């Protein structure tokens, strides 16, 4: 058996032993798993003054600002459902201090629109 093979096997065993030692004994709560901590996004489209802006907005289950146009603030009120579970359909667009000329329209679009 080659020395490099023995050394490589030893290194892999050490890593596996460390991984087992470092693993929690209790199951990880749902909010702490890597899948649950991954940030998810929805594609938000804002139409205003003959312009269109598309952007991904992260989901945090709260109200998120999308953009501001002068004093006009465009936001989305997010639902509690994760985007990967169809939660984007729950999002509602809101505007504050926007003039009648701007009249921003907020809509949720498929992800390919924002790419």
mmCIF file of the C-alpha atoms, coordinates in Angstrom:
data_MODEL
# 
_entry.id   MODEL 
# 
loop_
_atom_site.group_PDB 
_atom_site.id 
_atom_site.type_symbol 
_atom_site.label_atom_id 
_atom_site.label_alt_id 
_atom_site.label_comp_id 
_atom_site.label_asym_id 
_atom_site.label_entity_id 
_atom_site.label_seq_id 
_atom_site.pdbx_PDB_ins_code 
_atom_site.Cartn_x 
_atom_site.Cartn_y 
_atom_site.Cartn_z 
_atom_site.occupancy 
_atom_site.B_iso_or_equiv 
_atom_site.pdbx_formal_charge 
_atom_site.auth_seq_id 
_atom_site.auth_comp_id 
_atom_site.auth_asym_id 
_atom_site.auth_atom_id 
_atom_site.pdbx_PDB_model_num 
ATOM 1   C CA . UNK A 1 1   ? 0.000   0.000  0.000   1.00 0.00 ? 1   UNK A CA 1 
ATOM 2   C CA . UNK A 1 2   ? 1.388   3.421  -0.903  1.00 0.00 ? 2   UNK A CA 1 
ATOM 3   C CA . UNK A 1 3   ? 2.214   5.890  1.837   1.00 0.00 ? 3   UNK A CA 1 
ATOM 4   C CA . UNK A 1 4   ? 0.005   8.573  0.202   1.00 0.00 ? 4   UNK A CA 1 
ATOM 5   C CA . UNK A 1 5   ? -2.967  6.196  0.286   1.00 0.00 ? 5   UNK A CA 1 
ATOM 6   C CA . UNK A 1 6   ? -2.426  5.483  3.970   1.00 0.00 ? 6   UNK A CA 1 
ATOM 7   C CA . UNK A 1 7   ? -2.006  9.182  4.730   1.00 0.00 ? 7   UNK A CA 1 
ATOM 8   C CA . UNK A 1 8   ? -5.127  10.092 2.729   1.00 0.00 ? 8   UNK A CA 1 
ATOM 9   C CA . UNK A 1 9   ? -7.187  7.428  4.472   1.00 0.00 ? 9   UNK A CA 1 
ATOM 10  C CA . UNK A 1 10  ? -5.988  8.673  7.851   1.00 0.00 ? 10  UNK A CA 1 
ATOM 11  C CA . UNK A 1 11  ? -6.892  12.274 6.944   1.00 0.00 ? 11  UNK A CA 1 
ATOM 12  C CA . UNK A 1 12  ? -10.388 11.277 5.835   1.00 0.00 ? 12  UNK A CA 1 
ATOM 13  C CA . UNK A 1 13  ? -10.953 9.219  8.996   1.00 0.00 ? 13  UNK A CA 1 
ATOM 14  C CA . UNK A 1 14  ? -9.840  12.158 11.117  1.00 0.00 ? 14  UNK A CA 1 
ATOM 15  C CA . UNK A 1 15  ? -12.266 14.488 9.347   1.00 0.00 ? 15  UNK A CA 1 
ATOM 16  C CA . UNK A 1 16  ? -15.129 12.036 9.756   1.00 0.00 ? 16  UNK A CA 1 
ATOM 17  C CA . UNK A 1 17  ? -14.313 11.572 13.446  1.00 0.00 ? 17  UNK A CA 1 
ATOM 18  C CA . UNK A 1 18  ? -14.174 15.354 13.933  1.00 0.00 ? 18  UNK A CA 1 
ATOM 19  C CA . UNK A 1 19  ? -17.480 15.764 12.117  1.00 0.00 ? 19  UNK A CA 1 
ATOM 20  C CA . UNK A 1 20  ? -19.128 13.173 14.366  1.00 0.00 ? 20  UNK A CA 1 
ATOM 21  C CA . UNK A 1 21  ? -17.625 14.820 17.438  1.00 0.00 ? 21  UNK A CA 1 
ATOM 22  C CA . UNK A 1 22  ? -18.711 18.315 16.342  1.00 0.00 ? 22  UNK A CA 1 
ATOM 23  C CA . UNK A 1 23  ? -22.259 17.285 15.438  1.00 0.00 ? 23  UNK A CA 1 
ATOM 24  C CA . UNK A 1 24  ? -24.991 18.218 17.909  1.00 0.00 ? 24  UNK A CA 1 
ATOM 25  C CA . UNK A 1 25  ? -26.433 15.396 19.961  1.00 0.00 ? 25  UNK A CA 1 
ATOM 26  C CA . UNK A 1 26  ? -29.943 16.823 19.793  1.00 0.00 ? 26  UNK A CA 1 
ATOM 27  C CA . UNK A 1 27  ? -31.717 17.372 16.528  1.00 0.00 ? 27  UNK A CA 1 
ATOM 28  C CA . UNK A 1 28  ? -31.335 20.844 15.097  1.00 0.00 ? 28  UNK A CA 1 
ATOM 29  C CA . UNK A 1 29  ? -34.456 22.958 15.396  1.00 0.00 ? 29  UNK A CA 1 
ATOM 30  C CA . UNK A 1 30  ? -36.208 23.750 12.147  1.00 0.00 ? 30  UNK A CA 1 
ATOM 31  C CA . UNK A 1 31  ? -35.227 27.425 12.205  1.00 0.00 ? 31  UNK A CA 1 
ATOM 32  C CA . UNK A 1 32  ? -31.548 26.583 12.534  1.00 0.00 ? 32  UNK A CA 1 
ATOM 33  C CA . UNK A 1 33  ? -31.088 24.132 9.682   1.00 0.00 ? 33  UNK A CA 1 
ATOM 34  C CA . UNK A 1 34  ? -29.114 25.325 6.680   1.00 0.00 ? 34  UNK A CA 1 
ATOM 35  C CA . UNK A 1 35  ? -32.118 24.924 4.381   1.00 0.00 ? 35  UNK A CA 1 
ATOM 36  C CA . UNK A 1 36  ? -34.282 27.064 6.626   1.00 0.00 ? 36  UNK A CA 1 
ATOM 37  C CA . UNK A 1 37  ? -31.646 29.804 6.929   1.00 0.00 ? 37  UNK A CA 1 
ATOM 38  C CA . UNK A 1 38  ? -31.195 30.195 3.173   1.00 0.00 ? 38  UNK A CA 1 
ATOM 39  C CA . UNK A 1 39  ? -32.550 33.531 1.978   1.00 0.00 ? 39  UNK A CA 1 
ATOM 40  C CA . UNK A 1 40  ? -35.326 33.201 -0.583  1.00 0.00 ? 40  UNK A CA 1 
ATOM 41  C CA . UNK A 1 41  ? -36.445 35.861 -3.042  1.00 0.00 ? 41  UNK A CA 1 
ATOM 42  C CA . UNK A 1 42  ? -39.453 36.939 -5.068  1.00 0.00 ? 42  UNK A CA 1 
ATOM 43  C CA . UNK A 1 43  ? -39.349 38.950 -8.278  1.00 0.00 ? 43  UNK A CA 1 
ATOM 44  C CA . UNK A 1 44  ? -41.015 42.346 -7.851  1.00 0.00 ? 44  UNK A CA 1 
ATOM 45  C CA . UNK A 1 45  ? -41.892 44.619 -10.769 1.00 0.00 ? 45  UNK A CA 1 
ATOM 46  C CA . UNK A 1 46  ? -42.570 48.337 -10.351 1.00 0.00 ? 46  UNK A CA 1 
ATOM 47  C CA . UNK A 1 47  ? -44.070 50.321 -13.243 1.00 0.00 ? 47  UNK A CA 1 
ATOM 48  C CA . UNK A 1 48  ? -44.007 54.105 -12.970 1.00 0.00 ? 48  UNK A CA 1 
ATOM 49  C CA . UNK A 1 49  ? -43.854 57.054 -15.382 1.00 0.00 ? 49  UNK A CA 1 
ATOM 50  C CA . UNK A 1 50  ? -43.463 54.816 -18.468 1.00 0.00 ? 50  UNK A CA 1 
ATOM 51  C CA . UNK A 1 51  ? -40.553 52.991 -16.792 1.00 0.00 ? 51  UNK A CA 1 
ATOM 52  C CA . UNK A 1 52  ? -40.298 49.417 -15.535 1.00 0.00 ? 52  UNK A CA 1 
ATOM 53  C CA . UNK A 1 53  ? -37.976 48.168 -12.809 1.00 0.00 ? 53  UNK A CA 1 
ATOM 54  C CA . UNK A 1 54  ? -37.633 44.459 -11.980 1.00 0.00 ? 54  UNK A CA 1 
ATOM 55  C CA . UNK A 1 55  ? -35.674 43.213 -8.989  1.00 0.00 ? 55  UNK A CA 1 
ATOM 56  C CA . UNK A 1 56  ? -35.379 40.305 -6.604  1.00 0.00 ? 56  UNK A CA 1 
ATOM 57  C CA . UNK A 1 57  ? -36.480 41.183 -3.072  1.00 0.00 ? 57  UNK A CA 1 
ATOM 58  C CA . UNK A 1 58  ? -35.401 38.960 -0.156  1.00 0.00 ? 58  UNK A CA 1 
ATOM 59  C CA . UNK A 1 59  ? -38.091 37.315 1.946   1.00 0.00 ? 59  UNK A CA 1 
ATOM 60  C CA . UNK A 1 60  ? -37.964 38.018 5.671   1.00 0.00 ? 60  UNK A CA 1 
ATOM 61  C CA . UNK A 1 61  ? -41.714 37.780 6.362   1.00 0.00 ? 61  UNK A CA 1 
ATOM 62  C CA . UNK A 1 62  ? -42.051 41.517 6.958   1.00 0.00 ? 62  UNK A CA 1 
ATOM 63  C CA . UNK A 1 63  ? -42.417 44.752 5.004   1.00 0.00 ? 63  UNK A CA 1 
ATOM 64  C CA . UNK A 1 64  ? -39.475 45.380 2.678   1.00 0.00 ? 64  UNK A CA 1 
ATOM 65  C CA . UNK A 1 65  ? -38.659 48.581 0.819   1.00 0.00 ? 65  UNK A CA 1 
ATOM 66  C CA . UNK A 1 66  ? -38.291 47.974 -2.903  1.00 0.00 ? 66  UNK A CA 1 
ATOM 67  C CA . UNK A 1 67  ? -37.312 51.416 -4.143  1.00 0.00 ? 67  UNK A CA 1 
ATOM 68  C CA . UNK A 1 68  ? -37.722 55.132 -3.596  1.00 0.00 ? 68  UNK A CA 1 
ATOM 69  C CA . UNK A 1 69  ? -38.378 57.768 -6.234  1.00 0.00 ? 69  UNK A CA 1 
ATOM 70  C CA . UNK A 1 70  ? -37.759 61.088 -4.545  1.00 0.00 ? 70  UNK A CA 1 
ATOM 71  C CA . UNK A 1 71  ? -40.114 61.130 -1.553  1.00 0.00 ? 71  UNK A CA 1 
ATOM 72  C CA . UNK A 1 72  ? -42.178 58.264 -2.998  1.00 0.00 ? 72  UNK A CA 1 
ATOM 73  C CA . UNK A 1 73  ? -41.507 54.962 -1.206  1.00 0.00 ? 73  UNK A CA 1 
ATOM 74  C CA . UNK A 1 74  ? -42.467 51.643 -2.814  1.00 0.00 ? 74  UNK A CA 1 
ATOM 75  C CA . UNK A 1 75  ? -42.600 48.592 -0.519  1.00 0.00 ? 75  UNK A CA 1 
ATOM 76  C CA . UNK A 1 76  ? -43.983 45.075 -0.388  1.00 0.00 ? 76  UNK A CA 1 
ATOM 77  C CA . UNK A 1 77  ? -45.793 43.512 2.546   1.00 0.00 ? 77  UNK A CA 1 
ATOM 78  C CA . UNK A 1 78  ? -44.628 39.912 2.621   1.00 0.00 ? 78  UNK A CA 1 
ATOM 79  C CA . UNK A 1 79  ? -46.606 36.941 3.827   1.00 0.00 ? 79  UNK A CA 1 
ATOM 80  C CA . UNK A 1 80  ? -45.503 34.283 6.300   1.00 0.00 ? 80  UNK A CA 1 
ATOM 81  C CA . UNK A 1 81  ? -45.165 31.550 3.665   1.00 0.00 ? 81  UNK A CA 1 
ATOM 82  C CA . UNK A 1 82  ? -41.705 30.991 2.188   1.00 0.00 ? 82  UNK A CA 1 
ATOM 83  C CA . UNK A 1 83  ? -41.356 31.809 -1.532  1.00 0.00 ? 83  UNK A CA 1 
ATOM 84  C CA . UNK A 1 84  ? -40.327 28.196 -2.237  1.00 0.00 ? 84  UNK A CA 1 
ATOM 85  C CA . UNK A 1 85  ? -43.731 27.149 -0.900  1.00 0.00 ? 85  UNK A CA 1 
ATOM 86  C CA . UNK A 1 86  ? -45.704 29.590 -3.076  1.00 0.00 ? 86  UNK A CA 1 
ATOM 87  C CA . UNK A 1 87  ? -45.467 32.537 -0.688  1.00 0.00 ? 87  UNK A CA 1 
ATOM 88  C CA . UNK A 1 88  ? -44.768 35.154 -3.374  1.00 0.00 ? 88  UNK A CA 1 
ATOM 89  C CA . UNK A 1 89  ? -48.467 35.131 -4.263  1.00 0.00 ? 89  UNK A CA 1 
ATOM 90  C CA . UNK A 1 90  ? -49.215 36.528 -0.777  1.00 0.00 ? 90  UNK A CA 1 
ATOM 91  C CA . UNK A 1 91  ? -47.096 39.668 -1.264  1.00 0.00 ? 91  UNK A CA 1 
ATOM 92  C CA . UNK A 1 92  ? -48.897 43.018 -1.598  1.00 0.00 ? 92  UNK A CA 1 
ATOM 93  C CA . UNK A 1 93  ? -47.382 46.210 -2.983  1.00 0.00 ? 93  UNK A CA 1 
ATOM 94  C CA . UNK A 1 94  ? -47.706 49.491 -1.074  1.00 0.00 ? 94  UNK A CA 1 
ATOM 95  C CA . UNK A 1 95  ? -46.744 53.073 -1.845  1.00 0.00 ? 95  UNK A CA 1 
ATOM 96  C CA . UNK A 1 96  ? -46.305 56.146 0.325   1.00 0.00 ? 96  UNK A CA 1 
ATOM 97  C CA . UNK A 1 97  ? -46.020 59.817 -0.588  1.00 0.00 ? 97  UNK A CA 1 
ATOM 98  C CA . UNK A 1 98  ? -46.265 59.103 -4.321  1.00 0.00 ? 98  UNK A CA 1 
ATOM 99  C CA . UNK A 1 99  ? -47.586 61.724 -6.712  1.00 0.00 ? 99  UNK A CA 1 
ATOM 100 C CA . UNK A 1 100 ? -50.349 61.067 -9.221  1.00 0.00 ? 100 UNK A CA 1 
ATOM 101 C CA . UNK A 1 101 ? -47.806 61.458 -12.058 1.00 0.00 ? 101 UNK A CA 1 
ATOM 102 C CA . UNK A 1 102 ? -45.662 58.595 -10.752 1.00 0.00 ? 102 UNK A CA 1 
ATOM 103 C CA . UNK A 1 103 ? -48.567 56.315 -9.820  1.00 0.00 ? 103 UNK A CA 1 
ATOM 104 C CA . UNK A 1 104 ? -46.307 53.268 -9.228  1.00 0.00 ? 104 UNK A CA 1 
ATOM 105 C CA . UNK A 1 105 ? -47.872 49.866 -9.845  1.00 0.00 ? 105 UNK A CA 1 
ATOM 106 C CA . UNK A 1 106 ? -46.323 46.954 -7.929  1.00 0.00 ? 106 UNK A CA 1 
ATOM 107 C CA . UNK A 1 107 ? -46.704 43.344 -9.070  1.00 0.00 ? 107 UNK A CA 1 
ATOM 108 C CA . UNK A 1 108 ? -45.066 40.001 -8.356  1.00 0.00 ? 108 UNK A CA 1 
ATOM 109 C CA . UNK A 1 109 ? -43.566 38.329 -11.427 1.00 0.00 ? 109 UNK A CA 1 
ATOM 110 C CA . UNK A 1 110 ? -42.023 34.945 -12.271 1.00 0.00 ? 110 UNK A CA 1 
ATOM 111 C CA . UNK A 1 111 ? -38.308 34.709 -11.427 1.00 0.00 ? 111 UNK A CA 1 
ATOM 112 C CA . UNK A 1 112 ? -37.222 34.733 -15.096 1.00 0.00 ? 112 UNK A CA 1 
ATOM 113 C CA . UNK A 1 113 ? -38.448 38.348 -15.420 1.00 0.00 ? 113 UNK A CA 1 
ATOM 114 C CA . UNK A 1 114 ? -35.859 39.520 -12.868 1.00 0.00 ? 114 UNK A CA 1 
ATOM 115 C CA . UNK A 1 115 ? -32.956 37.514 -14.306 1.00 0.00 ? 115 UNK A CA 1 
# 
